[in-house]
Amino acid sequence: MVGRAHTPRPDPGNTDPRLATAWRLMDRIPDGATVAASNRLVPQLTSRTLVSVFGLGDSRPDPEWIIDDSAQPQGWPISPDDDRRLLSEARNNGRYRIVADQDSYVLLQRRP
């Protein structure tokens, strides 16, 4: 499975179902991909992708993948309202397809 061999995993005793969903969705992102991710998810992807924080200006324009925690936007580098607006734009601009929308985690993949 992609990423499992070298991406640190959370405490196996943590039973938060949202956490398991986040890991499952991140595992769908291939190694070496460009990614824009919610601030809390960035550290989990740094060892195997080219990742930046979702909404951080032009730091990673046109990423192949976007993964966002729409239930708990971090509030940095953008406000929760801006996070929701940018995610809605990405979902509806025709450039990305929705791969998954589970437990308020949204995974988008750029169309070819």
Secondary structure, 3 states (H helix, E strand, C coil): CCCCCCCCCCCCCCCCHHHHHHHHHHCCCCCCCEEEECCCCHHHHCCCCEEEECCCCCCCCCCCEEEEECCCCCCCCCCHHHHHHHHHHHHHCCCEEEEEEECCEEEEEECC
